[in-house]
Amino acid sequence: MSPSAKPCTACGKEVAPSTVEAMTGEEAGVRMRIEGMPVLRCAEGHRRFVTPDFAVRLMQALTGEGPVAPFGAAVQ
């Protein structure tokens, strides 16, 4: 576990960097798929974001409210 990573909140075991294979969601007719997102995972399989504000920062980037690397135009 990295010195700054707190133990898993569900089971108390150490966490290590990992990635989420794929997540898909849909809202208001918009479907999104995320692959390879970084997470912290424990030996029991519990996962959490790398930083507590990761989800908020991702949403801000996707809605144009925060800094983000340029995305190419969507084709689907």
N, C-alpha and C positions, 0 to 999 in steps of 0.2 A: 504494500500500500504506500502511496506517496505520503510524505510527512504532513501535507495539508489536507488530505482526504480523510474525512470522518468515517468511522465504521458504518456499515449498513444500518439504517434506521429500523429495518424490519427484524433482523436477526442478530445484529451486533458483530458480524464477521467482517474481516477486512475486504475492501473493494479494490478493484484493479481496472485500468482503462480497457474498454471494449468498444464494440460498435453494435448497433441494431441492424439486423439484416435488412428488413424492410417494414415500413409502416404505411398504411393506406387509410385515408379518411375522406369523407365527403360532407359538404355543407352547402346548402343553397345552390345545388347543382354544380358546385366546383369540387373536383376530385383532386387530391394531392397524394403523391407517393414520395416518401423519404427513404433513401437507402444509405447505409454506412454512417449514420449519425453517431457521433461519439457519446458514450455513456460510461458510467462507473457501474461495475457488476460485481456481486459477491459470489462465493462458491455455491450458494443456494439458488442463484439465478435471478435474484432481485436486482433491479436496475434503477438508476436515477441519473438525472442530468449531470453533466460535468460541473456546472456551477449553478447555484440556485436561481439565477436570473437568466439562464440559457433560453428557456421557452419564451420569455418576454422579449429578449433581444432578437430571437428568430422571428417572432411575429412582427416586431417593429421593422426589421429588415425586409420582410416580405410585403409589408404594406407601405413601404417607402418612408417610414417614420424614423429610420436610423441608417447608419452607414452599412453598405453592403457592396460586395464586388459586383460588377455589372453582369446581368443575366442576358443570355441570348433570347430572342423572341420565341415564344411558345408556338409549337406547330400543331398541338393537339389539345 
